[in-house]
Amino acid sequence: MIRQKEPPLDLEGAERLAIEGLAFLASEPEELGRFLALVGLGPETLRDAAGDPGFLAAVLEYFLENEPLLLVFAARGNIRPTLIAAARYLLDREILE
């Protein structure tokens, strides 16, 4: 079977992937609580933070630092784990500019 080549990832795609990651964390209350504790946010400030590229980068970084969680998220979304790292890189570049 020949796999179709994916289009190149852009900033919008990276942000979308991070938001999907956040939705995944929201479906796992224990992981969401751990993530929020690490970034120093509470559930009441989560919606506001979601628009910040730094926060979105932190969501993807959380997955990259927890390989079992990364693999579950990637499998559920049929996403290559390396795409998550690429999205993290793009969001980092956005922060620096």
Buried (B, 14 or more C-beta within 10 A) or exposed (E): EEEEEEEEBEEEBBBBBBBBBBEBBEEBEEBBEBBBEEBEBEEEEBEEBBEEBEBBBBBBBBBBEBEEBBEBBBEEBEBEBEBBBBBBBBBBEBEEE
